[in-house]
Amino acid sequence: MTKVVVKNGNIDNALKRFKQQVAKSGIPSECKKREHYSKPGIVRREAKKAGIKNSRKKQSRDRD
């Protein structure tokens, strides 16, 4: 459970920190994944595409 303490009555800062903690914990991306069912083959295909994309990004960064 994510908790944030409000300091000096500053709710805006507390809300900002809360949103950051929730995003860091991965809750929004997990909810997105669970919105609908994906067949196992599609999940593997997307994972493979993501791996290729990440490796290309890493190679381009290494060249610079």
Contacts in CASP RR format, 6 or more apart in sequence:
PFRMAT RR
TARGET T0000
AUTHOR 0000-0000-0000
METHOD contacts of the structure
MODEL  1
MTKVVVKNGNIDNALKRFKQQVAKSGIPSECKKREHYSKPGIVRREAKKA
GIKNSRKKQSRDRD
2 18 0 8 1.000
2 21 0 8 1.000
2 22 0 8 1.000
2 25 0 8 1.000
4 14 0 8 1.000
4 17 0 8 1.000
4 18 0 8 1.000
4 21 0 8 1.000
5 14 0 8 1.000
6 14 0 8 1.000
7 13 0 8 1.000
7 14 0 8 1.000
22 28 0 8 1.000
38 46 0 8 1.000
END
